[in-house]
Amino acid sequence: MTMGFVHLHNHSEYSLLDGACRIRDLVDRAVDLNMPAIAITDHGVLYGIMDFYREARRRGIKPIIGCEVYVAPRSRLDKNSRADERNAHLTLLCKNEIGYRNLTEMVSRAYIEGLYYKPRVDMELLEKYSEGLIGLSGCLAGEIPQLIVAGNYESARDTALKFQRVFGPGSFYLEVQDHGIDLEKKVCQGLFQISAETGIPVVSSNDAHYIRKEDAAIHDVLLCIQTGKVVSDQDRLRFDGSEFYLKSEDEMRALFPDHPEAADNSLKIAEACELEFTFGEFHLPYFSIPAGYSPESYLEQLTGEKFALRYPQPDEQVKQRLAYELRMINEMGFAEYFLIVQDLVNWARTHDVPVGPGRGSATGSLVSYVLGITTVDPLKYGLLFERFLNPERISMPDIDIDFCFEKREQVIKYIVECYGMDRVAQIITFGTMAARAAIRDVGRALDIPYGNVDRIAKMVPAELGVTIDRALEISPDLAAAYQNDYDTRRLIDIARAIEGMPRHASVHAAGVVIGRETLSSLLPLQKTSDGHIITQFAKETVEDIGLLKMDILGLRTLTVLDRTVDIIGKSRGVKVDLENLPLDDDHVFRLLQAGETIGVFQLESEGLRRILRDMQPNRFEDLIAVIALYRPGPLGSGMVEDFINRKQGRQKVEYMHPALEPILEETYGVILYQEQVMRVASDLASFTMGEADVLRRAMGKKKASEIMAMRDKFVQGAARNNITTDLAGHLFDIMESFAGYGFNKSHSAAYAMISYQTAYLKTYYPVEFMCAFLTSVIEHLDRVVFYIKECKKMGIPILPPDINQSYETFTVAADGIRFGLGAIKNVGTNAVKAIVRARRQGNFSSFFDFCQRVDLTQINKRMVENLIYAGCFDSLGQTRRQVYSIMDESMILVNQVKQASQGDQLSLFGDAVDMVEEPVVLVKGEWDNQEKLVKEKEVLGFYVSANPLDTYRDIIGLVTTSEITDLHAKDGEEYVRVAGIPAAISRKISRRGDPYARFFLEDLSGRIEVMLFSSAYRQCIDLIQPDVPI
């Protein structure tokens, strides 16, 4: 009769591109095999341990937390010899919380201090942090097995005794494995002998990297993706055989029939591992509070001090709301949280770091508004505190904050200074293999021709979050290929097996965690290639274990606003106060009504501009609604059309009950906001606001059982307010259907404020605003071109780059916006700084003067060429062709003289650079117009000095029926004739094998994307040439 078995050495999907065991499948298989426990021991990391722990608990088996660490051959700090590249594997398992804290400390230090190809611990760390841990000697790559393989039996035995001393008697085991590999036979023989001689017990494991035997091929493909190899390569990383799966107890006991204790000890170890995690407790960092105050009293004191600044003459409603919020915050234990956040935001505001008006549900808090965390009055716009903090569903507050993109790092640096480097980290995120990416990765690994793989991948619909299974349901082409072709079926089946697995780790765009104590004792950390310390837990896990997670977001629009205000102040002497703009300005709303919102936050897309033109917003509340409406749900439900028609009086606004009018009046009877659902439940069915938020959440997440219970409560509550059962039930059903589309009004109101601020600046300070906007996208040439076209449409001249007038960024000039040198292709920051630095001694008088005075070690030939092509030297009296003709000679001559002056001939050539004669220009005239403009566009992205179409203006007026910018107003069936210049031409082959082309056509008014299919392609493709008018 068998006694049971527990797998203690297993690699989940978080052994990135090596472990093929999804956590859920791993636990499910252990349950199917009737095992009482299961361990997770990923390579060098603890990424997935909390997901694993919860899943195992959910399925009713014991989770064992561990890690297969890499042990450095010398010190973890040694990183300079071939020997240091080699490391040994060691399996560590947590017995208790002490062991967990020690393991996280070691794993963290392995990454932060010991990273050398792999994150490495060493004997120093093992000796210091061994308490609470069980050590297993590891797989074939373990130190003891490697010594046995090398024939060093005595050293192997000594090493085993060393590890026994480190972990203590009964906490170190010799790990025996048998995958049918010859070397393992020798190793196991040696391990059993060491056990017999020393008394160190043995334990069997299987180093599982996949769930079932037939999954070996999937794992092999993962290894190929990891190493960039193909399965047919002979010289690559591969596993011998197909035995690295989660075997049954019978299979494991059959491996070592003469040593039943090896399997028995797996149960003994499992019984010794009693680590329990607690979720739902909060561990806020300590905030420095003046003597004599508690966090709660100090929060009340600060709020009281600042209350009068927001409400000089508050009414009783405001006072009651503030008192209520403070009481809820203090009772829920979150006073320190608010103190921390207000300190951070106020530090930013006093250190010239722009902060957004709010983000998310925190905008609904009056305390946040009074403390300056947000700047949108929640009472004025009917925003609800319980949407942010619900006393009936206590969870950590989530105040996300937008900061100026360029100054975000300053904020993080301040957090580190306040709380300590060892208590602050950014948060990890994992890039996963989506459907198309998985198909492409597997196709490369299987060495399938690229064209075939690309064709299959493109059959997957380009929908957000679409899976391969879903694609097979909705794509007839993909389903047919899967059914009819073996290679395609194999490709898709393997891709489906790895789809969604994590492929790589990176830094979350915003998340920062702050701990009450040293983070590495609470959760594992690692260091990125650029030196940032990040958690090994994703943000959801960080929150689950009760740590303070803040989203410190960098918003480029805040940078644009800040830069615009700065430019206005310097050029006009006007100080624009963005937080106190009049929100009813007719000129601003005329711009919005016209849909002239390129550059306006959240309102740039053509779809939004069309909604603005149709809606004709004339109050700030309309702007809040626009941002809430432009989402897939409302757009596909008819809600947008109903809203617009009711606002314009084309459709009657009706309310099912008079009590709904004050709730839905601002949205013309449409349930648009989540807060409206909450108010309906509160006002009509006597829900508390906390209960109303629970209802809102259940409806949004479509939790059927909760919704049904809430429905009865709603109907009963409505009946007590004299609302009939039928009407209440009908209203509840409508709320439920709309709740899936409902948007957080608090977030919409905060972002509408930024939208209004950008619209205001574009209305009253268009040159300064567009100048700042162009600088914000200066690193993206295609976006620079896009916004320059908008400038031209607005009548703002774009002045060409000039070597004596331009700076790195775009600048405001007396007659327009001067092109920034940093926007010229391949001209980097260091080159521009060298130019500006040299120019401080006076403007350049000639190209040769430029070469003499600028540090040419910072500017290479290609950069100088591009400056010439861009027209930067046009103002110096020579044509671009002439400057280009002396470029090489000038640069060579200046470099030679400078090199000579720095050598032994210093005294002879001290002022030689100034004495060298300027090269003689032998060519005359300019390049022909076409060549000049092509080069100009190549480096600037658009034509500045002229346009190839200028020559054809008269002819274009005769033969065309429309300009490109007018096409959006044309009927979809109307034939038009336009002229323009093709750009970004891309020739492709359709899934059916037909050729087609995609390109942009640009005229003097704008650009449009053009598609050429089948017969049109064959007729016209030879005419479609880059930069040649058609």
N, C-alpha and C positions, 0 to 999 in steps of 0.2 A: 504494500500500500504506500502511495506517495505521500509526502508530507507538505508539499507546496514549494513554491519558488518565487523569488522576486528579482526582476531585472534591475541592476544597480548601475549600469553603464549604457546610457542611451543618448543619442544625438537628435535633437528636434530640428525644425526648420530654422532655428536661430543659430545653429552651427552653419553660418551663411554659405550657401551653395555647396554644402557637404552633407548636412543632415537632411534626409528626405522624409522624416517623420513629422507630419503635422501634429501639433499638440493634442488636438481633439482625437485624431486617429490613434495616437500613441496610447492615450488613456482608454479609449474605447476598446482597443485590442487587449490591453491588460485586463479589462473587465471581462471581455469575452473569454479570456484564458483563465478566469477565476483566480487571478492573482490578488493578494491582499494589499499590495503596494506597488509603486512604480517610481523610478528615479529619473531625473533629468540631469544630464552632465554634459552640457555643451562645451565646445572648445574655447576655453579662455574667457568666456563671457557668461553673464547671468541674465541676458536680455529677456528670456521668456519665462522666468521662474514663477512670476505672479500669475500669469495666464494659466500656466501649468498647475499651480497650486489650486486655483479656483476650480479648474476643470476637474481635477482629481477629487476635490471635495464634493463637487456637484454629483459626480458619479459614484461616490461612496467608497473610494479607496484612498489609502494613505499616500500623500505626495512626499517624496524624499527629494530635498533640494541639494544639488551638488554642482560640481564643475570639474571638467578635465583640464587641469592647468598645465601650462608649459613651465618646466623648471630649467633655469639657466645653468650651463655647465660650470660657470664660475659665479661671479656676482651678477645680479640683475643689472648693475650699473656698468658692467664691462660690455662694450659694444664695438670692438675694433679689431677683431680677428676672425678668421674663418671658423675657429672653434666656437666662437660666440654665436654663430648662426645655427649651430646644432643645439637642440634642446630636448629634454625628456618629458614624457607625459606622466601625469600623476592624477589619479581620481580622488576627489575630495567630496565627502558627504557631511551634511550638517546634522548633528545630534539634537541641537537645541538653539535657543536664541543667541547664546554666546558664540556658538559655532557659526551661525549665520553672520553675525557682526564681524567675526574674524575672517570669514570667507570674503565678504564684501570688501573688507579692508585690503586683503591680499590681492583680489582681482583688480581693485582700483589701482593699487600701487604697481601691479604688473603692467598696466597700461600707461600710467602716468610716469613711472620711473624706469620700468624695465622693458619698454617696447623696443624690440630690435627684430624686425621681420614679424615676430609674434610677441604678444604681451607675456612677460616672463616673471615668475616669482623666483626666489632662490632659497637656500637653506636658512639664511638669516630670517626671512619672513616666515618660513614654515616653523621654525623654532619659536618665534615670537607669538605667532597667531594660531597655534595648533589646538588650543583648548576648544572643546566642543565639536571637534571634527573627527571623522573617521577617514583614514587614508587607505587607498587601494593602490597596489603597485603599478597598475596601468596595463595598457595593451603592449604589443610588440615594441612600440616606441618608448616604453618606460625605461628608466635607468637600469633597473635590475634585469629585465629581459634582455636589454642590449648588452649588458656585461656577460650574461650567459651565452648569448649568440657569439660573442667575441671570444668565448672560452675562458673568461676570467671568473671562474666559479667562486673563488675565495673573496674576490672584491664584491661579487653579487651578494654573497652571504653577509659580508660586513655592511654593505649598504642597506640590506634588509634590517639588520639589527639597529643601524643608525635611525632608520625611519620608525622602528618600534620605540626607540627612546624618545623620538620627537613627539609622536602621537600618544605614547603611553601603552602599556599592556592592554590588550583587548580592543585597541582602537586602530590597529594597523593590520591589514590583511594582504596576503599574496594573491594577486588576481590571475586566475587561470582561464584561458580562452582557447577554443579549438574551432577554427573555421576551415579545417582541412588543409592548412598551410604547413609545409614541412618544418619550417623554423619554429612554429608554435609547439610542435611535438617535443623538440629539444628544450625549449623554454619551460614547458610544463613539467618535464622530467626534472629539470633543475629546481623549479619552484617547489615541487613536492619534496625533493630532497632537503632543501633549505628548511622547509616547514618541519620535516621530521627531526632535523638536527637542532633547530632553534625553538621549536614550539610555537612559532608564528603561524596562525591559522591561514588556511586557503579559502578562497571564495570564487565561485565560477560566475562569469558574466559573458555577454556576447557582443559588446561594443556595437549595439544596434544602430544602424544608420538609415534603415528603412523598415517598413512594417512587415511586409510579407516577402517571401522568397522571390516571387515574380516581380517585385519592385526594384530588383537589382539593376535592371536596364535604365529605369528612371534615375536612380542614384548615379549611374555612370554618366548619363547626360548632364546631370548637375555638375559633376566634376569637370566635364568638358567646358561647360559655361564658365565655371570658376577660372579655369586655366587658359581659356581661349583656344582649346584644341578641338579636334574632331574625333569621333569615336574610333575611326579607322587608324588614327595615329598609333604607332607602336610604342614610341618613346614618350609616354605621358603618365600623369598620375592616374592610377587605377587601383581598384581593390581586387585581390585575388579571390575568385569564386563568387558565389551568391549566397553566402551563409550569414551575412551581417544583418539579420532580421530579428524580429521579436519572436523568439522560439517559445514553444510550449514548455511546460514543466517536464513532460516526458522527454522531449528532445534535449533539454538542458541536462537532465540527469543521465541520459544515455551517453553524453559526451565523456563523463568521468565515472563510469560504473563502479570502479574500485575505490572511489573517493566520494561517497555520498555526503560527507561532511562539507564538501565544496558548495553543494546546493543548499544544504541545511543552514550554512552560515549566512546565506543571503537573507534568510528569514530572521536570523539572529540580529543581523545588522539593521534590517528594517524595523525590528522591534525597538532597537536602541535609538532610532531617529524619531524624535518627538517634537519637532519644530512646529510651532503654531504661529500663524500670523493673525493680527487683529486689524480689521478694517473698520472705518467709520469714526475713528478717533482723529482729532486734529492736533497738529504739532506746529503751532505758529512760532515764528522766531521772536526773540525778545526785542521789545522796542524800548529805547532809553526814555524813561519818564521822569519828570522832575520829582524831587523828594516831596512826600506828602500826598502824592496822587496814586490812585490805582489806574489801570488802563481805562476802566469805565468812567471814572470821575474826570480823568484828563480829557477823554473824548468829549464829555459833556462841557467841560471848560472851554475847549477849543471851538466847539460848535457854537457855544453861547457868544464867544468873542466875535465870531465872524458872521453871526446871524444878521446883525443890523446892517452889515455891508450889502447883503443880498435883499433884505426886506426892512427898509428904514421905518415903515409903518405897517407892521404885520397885523393881519386880522386873526381872529381866534382860530380859524380853520388851519392857517399856516402853523400856528403855535402847536395845535393839537397834533398835526401831522408830524412835526419835528419831534415832539415828545414821544409819540408812538414809535417812530423809527428808532430813536435812541434806546427806548426800552427793549425793543425786539433785538437790536444789535447786541446790547449788553447781556440780555438773557440767553442769547444763542452763543455767547462767548467770542464774539468777533470784534470787540473793541480794538484790540491790538492790530487786527487786519486793517481796519480803517485808518488807524494812526500811521501804519507803515505806508499805505498807499498815498495818503494825503501828504506825508513827508516827501515822498518820492516826486509827486507831481509838483508840489510847491518848490522843491529844489530845482526842478527843471525850469519852471517859470522864472525863477530868480537868477538862473544861470543861462538865460538866452537860448533855451532849448524849447522850441515850439511844441505845444501839447494840443491834441485834438479836443474838441468840445465834449467828447464822450464816445463810448462804443458799447453796444450791447445793452443788456437790461440794467446795468448800473446807472444808466442815465435816468432811470425812473426813481432813483433815491434822492430825497430831499437833503439828507445828510451829506451825500456826495456833492450835491450842488452847493450847499453852504460851505463845505470845506474846500471847495475849489477843485475837487477831483473832476467834476464835470461843469459845463458852463451853460447847459440848457435847463431852463426852469421847468421841473417836472409838473408843477401845479398848473402852469399856463397851458400845457399841452396834454393834460390828462394822463400823465404817465404814472404807472402803478409800482409801488415799492415791492409788493408781493411777487411781481413778475421777476424781481431780482433776488429777494430773500423771502423765503416762505417759512414761517415759524412752524408750519405743519409738515414740512418736508425738509428737515435741516440738512444742508450740505454746505460745503465751503463756498463762500462768496467767490464770484468770478468777475473781477474788474479788469477788463482788457483795456490797455491804454495805447493810443497812437501818439508817437513822437516823430519829430522831424527825422526823415530817413538818414540824413547825413550825420545826425548827432545822437543816434540811438546808442552807439557804443559808449558815449559819455555817460548815459543813464546807467548802463550796466556797470561801468567802472565805479559810479557812485554807490551802487548797491553793494559791490564788493568791498568798497572802503567802509561802508557802514556795518556790514555783518560779517566780514572776514572772508578771505579767499577760500578757506576750507569749508565754508557754509553756503556758498553760492555756486551754481552751475547752470549752464544752459541745458536744454533738453534734447534728447535724441529723437530722431524720426527715422522710419524705415521706408525705403523705396521698394515697392513690391512689383512682382511681375504681372502686369496687366495682360489682358487677352492677346492683343496684337504683339506685345513685347515678348510674351512667352512663346508664341509661335515662331517669331523671328529668332529668338535665342536657341530654341530646340532645332530649328532648321539649320542654323549654323553648325551646331554640334553634330547633327546627323550628316553634314556635308551635302545637303540638298541644294541644287543650283539656286542662286539668289532670286532669279526671276520667278521660279516656281513658288518659293517661300513668300515673296512679296505679293504675288497674285493671291495666295491663300489668305495672307494676313489682311489684305485689303477687302476681303469678303466679310470680315468682321465689321459690323456697323460701327460708325464713329460716334457711339453714344457714351455718355459719361457712365462709368461703372459697369459697362456691359461685360458679361462673362462669356466664355466659350460655349457653355451650355445654352445660354440665352441666344447667342449668335446662331447656333445650329437650329434654333426654333424659328427665328425670324429672317434668316438669310437662306433663300432657296438654293442659291449658287453654292454656298458653303455646305449645306446639307447634302446636295447632290455629289459634290466632290468627295465628301466624307464617305458616302455610301458606295461610290463607284470606283474609288482609287485606293489601293492598299497603302501606298506611300503617304498619301494625304491622311488616311485614317490613322496610321502610326504616328505621324507628325502631330496631329490634333490630340490623340489620346495621351501622348507624353506631355504635350503642352498643357493639357487639362490637369494632369497630375501635379504639375509644379505651379500652375497659375495661382497668383495671390501670395506665393511664398515671398518672404523678404529677400531682396537681392543685394541691397547695400544699406549701410547706415550713414546718416548725415545729421546736420544740426537743424533742429526745428527753427522755422523762420522767426518765431517770437518768444517761445517759452523759456522762462527763467525760474529756477526753483531756489528757495531760500530755506535753510534748515535752522532748527533751534540749537543743534549741536553739529559736530563735524559730519558732513554728509556721507563720507565714505564708511561710516559705521552704521548708516541707515539704509543705504542703497549703493549699488556699484557705480563707479565713475570710469570715464576714460578720457583720453586727450586726443583732440583732432590733429590733423596734419599741420594746421596753422596755430596750434597751441591753446585752443579753447578747451576748457574742462566741461564735459557734458555727462549727463546721467546715462546709464545703460537701460533705464526704464523709460518708456514712452510717456507722454503727458497724462494719459488716462490713468496709468498705473501710479504715477507720482501723486495724483490727486487721491486715488483710492487708499494709499497708505497714509494720507493725512498731512502731507507736506504742502507748504504754500507754493502754489504755482501761479506765476503771473505772466501774462502775455504782454511783452514789451515790443510793440510793433513799430516798424519804421514805415511811415506813410510819405510817399514822395510828394503828394499834394501839399502837405504841411511845409515841406521844403520850398515848394513853389510859392506858397503864400508868404512865407517868411522872406524869401528873396525878393518878391515883388514889393512888399512893404518897405524893405531896405532900399531898393532902387528908387521908389517913389520919394522916400525921405531924402536921399542924396541928390536926386535930380530936380525935385520940385520943392523940397523943404516942407513937405506935408507929412504928418504923422497919421496914418490910417489905423484906427482902433477896430480891429476885426470883431472883437467880442461885443461891440456896441453899435453895430450897423443898424440903420432903420430897415426893418424886415418887410416894409410895404412900399418899397421904391418902385414907381411905375416904370422907370427906364429899365431897371433890372428885369422886371416881369415881361416887358416887351421883348427883350432879348430871349428870354426863356420861351415865350409864346411863339417866336419865330423859329425856334429850334436851332438857334445859332450857338450851340453849346459845345462845339469842339474845344477841348481844354477844360470844360466845366466838370468838376468831380461827379462821378457816377452817371453823368447825363450825356456822354459822348456818342454812344452807339446810334446807328441810324434808327433802330427800333425805338429807342427812347426819344430821340428827336422827333420822330413821327407822333409819338404819344403826346409830347409837349405841344406840337402844332395842333393836334386834334383837341386836346383838353383845354388849351388856353388858360394855364394856371394864373391866378391873380391874387393869391394869398399864400403865405408860408405853409399853411396846412395842406395846400394842394401839392406842394413840393414834397412834403413828408409822404403823401399818398403815392406820388409818382414812383418814388424809390421802392415803396412796398409793392406796387402793382407790377413792376417789370421783373417778373419771375415766371418760370415755366407754368406753375399752377394757375395763377390768375390769367396769364396769356392764353392758356388752352381751355379755360372754363367759360369764357364770355364775360368774366368779371370786369375786365378792362373796358369793354364796349359799354356795358351797363353803367359803369361809373361815369364815363365820358358823356354818354347820352343823357344821363340824369343831370349832370352838371350843366350841360348845354340846354336843358329844358326840352329835349326831344323825347324824353321818357319820364313818366310820372314817378315821383318818389313816394313810395307807400310804406307804411309801417304796420306790421301784423298786430301790434299792440301799442297804445300811446306811450307806455313806459319805455319803449325802444327808441323813441325820437331823440331824446337828449343823448343817447349813447351812439346812435348811428347817423345823426344829422350831418356831422362833418364829412362823412363818406357817402352821403346821399343814399342812405338806406342799405348800403353794401357792408357786410361784415368783412372788413379788411384786416384788422389788427387782432392779435392775440389778446390784447388788453380789452377789446370789445367783448370777446367771448367771456372773459372774466367778469366784466361789469354786468353783462346780461344775467349770468348765474347769480351774481350778488344782488342786483337790484330787483330781479323778477322772481328768484327762487330762494332768496334769503341765505345763500351760501356765504360763509365767511370768505374773505379774500384769499386766505390760505387754501380753503377747499376749492375755490374757483380756479386757483392756479394748478391744483392737482388735476382738476377736470381738463383744463387747457392742455396740460402735459399729456394726459391720457389720450385725448382726441388727436393731438399732434402726432403721437407715436402709434396711434391706432391700436391701443390695448383694449381688446374687445370686452374682456371680463370686467375691467375697471369701468369702462364706459357704460356697460349695462347696469352696474350697481349705481353709478352716478345718475343715470337716466331716471331711475325710480325716485331717487332723492330729489332730482330737479323737478319732476312732475309733482311730487308731494309738496315741495316748497312753493312752487308756483300756485298750487291750489289754495294754500294759506293766504296768498295775495290775490285771491279771486280770479285766477286765470284758469280756464277750463282745462281738463285733462287732454282733450284733443289738441287744443291750441298749444299747450305746453309741450306735448310730444312732438308736434309738427315743428315747433321752434327749435327743440333740441336736435331733431334730425337735420334741420338746416344748419344749425351751429356745427354739428359734427361734420357735415360735408364741406363747410367753409373753413373749418379749423385746420384742415390739411394744407390750405393755402395761406392761412393767417400768418402775418409777419409781425415781428417784434417792433412795436411802434417806438419804443425807447431808442432802439438802434437806428431806425429810420429817421427819427427826429434829429439825432445827433449828426448823422451823415447828411441830412438835408441842410443842416447849418453850414457844413463845409461846402456843399453844392452852392448855396446862396452866396457864401463869401467869395468863391471863385467867380461866380457869375457877376457879382458886384465889381470885382476888380477888372474883369474883362469888359464890363460896360463903361466904367469911368477911367480906367487906366490901361487901355488895350495894349499899348506899346510895351509898357513895363511888364504887364502880365505875360504877354507872349514871349518876351525876352527871357523872363525867368523860366517859362515853360520849356523853351528850346534848350536852355542850359540843363534842365532836369533830364532831358533825353539825349544829351550830347554824345553819349557812348553808343547810341543806337541810330545808325545812319538812316535807316528806313523811316524811323519815327521823326527824325529831324526833318526829312523831306516832307513828311505828312503835315507837320505843323507849319512849315514854311509855306506850303500851299494855302493853309488857312490864313496865314499872315497876308499873303497876296490878295486873298479873297476879301480880307478886312481892309485892304488898302494900305497896309503897312509895308513900306519898302524894305527889302532885305539887301543890305549893302554888302558887297563882296569882301572877303577877307583881305586885310591890308597889313603888310609887315610892320608898318609904323602906327597903325590905329587899333588893330585887333589885340585882344587878350585871349586867355585860354577859353573863357566862356563867352557866350553872346553878350553884347553890351548895347545899351541904349545910346544912340547918336542923335545929333540934332535933326537929322532927316530920315530916321528909321532905326532899324536894328542891325548892328554890325555883326557879321558872321564871326564866330569864335574859332581861333586856330585849333582848339582841341576837337573840333568837329570835322576837321580835315582827315581823310582816311590815312591811317598809319602814322599820324603825327601825335606822339605821346606827350604825357604831362611833363616829363623831364625836358623834352625838346622845347616846349612852349616856355617853360620857366627860364631856360637858357636864353631864349630870344628876348623875353621881357626884361630879364636881368641886364643884358647888354644894352637894351634900349634906354635904360635909365640914364645913360651918359649922353643921350641925345638920339634923335631919329637917324636911321640909316640913310646914307646919301646915295648908295648904289649897291648892286648885288655884291660887288667885291668888298665894299665896306662891311656888309653883313657877314661875309665869310671871315674877314679879319677880326671882327669884334665878338662874334658868337663862339661859344665853346663847342667846337666841332666834334668833341668826344661825346657830346650829348645828342648830336644830330647827324644821322647817317645820310648817305647819298639818296636813298629812296625817299626819305622825309623831305629833303630839299627838292627833289623832283616834284613831289606832290604839292609842295608850296608854290612851285612855279606853275604847275598845271592849274592850281586853284586861282591864280592871278594875284598872289600876294605881293608880287614885285611890280605890278602894273603901274603904280604911282611913281616909280623911280625913273621913268623916262625911257625904258627899253621894252621892246615887245617880249612876249613869253618865249618866242623862238630864239631871240637874241640872247636872253638870259640863259636859256638852256644850252646854247652853243658854247658859253664860257664857263658853265658849271663845273665840269670835270677839272679843267685847267686851274680855275680859281681855288677850288678846294684842295687840290694836290699841292699847289704852290704854297698856300697858307700853311698847310700841315707840315710841309717840308721845312719851312722857315721856323715854325714853332718848335719842331723837334730839334732842329739844330740849335736854337736858342736855349734849349733846356739841357744841352749836353756840354761837352768840353769847350765849345766855341761861344759860351755865354757872353764873354766880354766883347766879342766881335759882332755878335748879332743881337745885342741888347734891345735895340729899337728896330730891328730888321723888318719886322712885320709891317710897320708903318711905312717903310721905305720901298717895299716891293711895288713894282709898277703893275697897274691893273691890266689884265689880258685885253687884247684888242678884239673888238667885235667885228667879225668878218662877214657875217650874214646880214641880209637886209629883210625888212618886212616881218610879217607874222605868218604863222601856220595858216593854211586855208581854214575858213570858218568852220567847216565840218570837223576837221581834225582837232581844232582848238576846243570846240564845244564838247566833243566826245571825251577828251582828256579832262575837261573841267567837270563834266558830270561824273566821270569815273571816280574822282576824289571828293566831290562835294555831294554827290547823290542827286543833283538837279542842275539845271542851267541857270547861271547867274548873269553873265555878261550879255547874253542874247539867247534866242531860242531858234532851233532849226526851222521852226514853222514861220518865223518872221518873214522869210523870203516869200512865203506862199499865202500871206494874209488875204490878198485880194482874191486869189483863186479859191481859197477855202470858203470865203464868204459867198461865192457864187455856187459852189457844188455841194455844200453841206446843208442839212436841214436843222441841225441842233448842235449846241455845245455839250460837252460831256457833263458838266455840272447840272444841266437842265434835264438830264435823262431820268432822274429819280421821279420827276413829276409826270413823265410820259406814261401812257397806257401800255400795259405789257404786250399787247398785240400790235402796237403801232410800229411801222417801219420807219427807221431813221437812217440818215447818212451823216457820219462824222468823219473828221480827219484827225490824225494824231501821229504820235511816235511810239512804236512798240518798245516795251521794256520788260525785263525779267521773263524772257521767253522760255517756256518749258515744254518740250515734246515728250509725250507719254504714250503708252499702249494700254488700252482698256482691258477689262477682264475677258472680253470676247476676242481680244487680239486686234482690235481696230486702232489705228493711230489717231491721236488727237493732240491739240495744243492748248496751252493756257498761257496768257500773257496779259500785261497791263497796257492799255492804250492811253497816252497822255496828250491832251491838247493844251491850249493856253489857259483854259479855265480849271482843269482838274484831271483826274485819272479814273479809269474804270477797268474792272477785270473782264477779259474777253475769253470765251471758250470757242474753239474751232473743232467741230466734229465731222467725221466721215467725209462726205462729198465736199463740204466747205473747206475742210483741211486740204484735200487733194488739189482743189482749185487755187487756194490762196497761200499755202504755206511758203512757197518760194518768194512771195512778196513780203513776208513777215521777217524783217531783218532788224537787228538792234540799231536804234538811233537813226533809222531811215524812215522819213515821213511816208505815210500811206493815207 
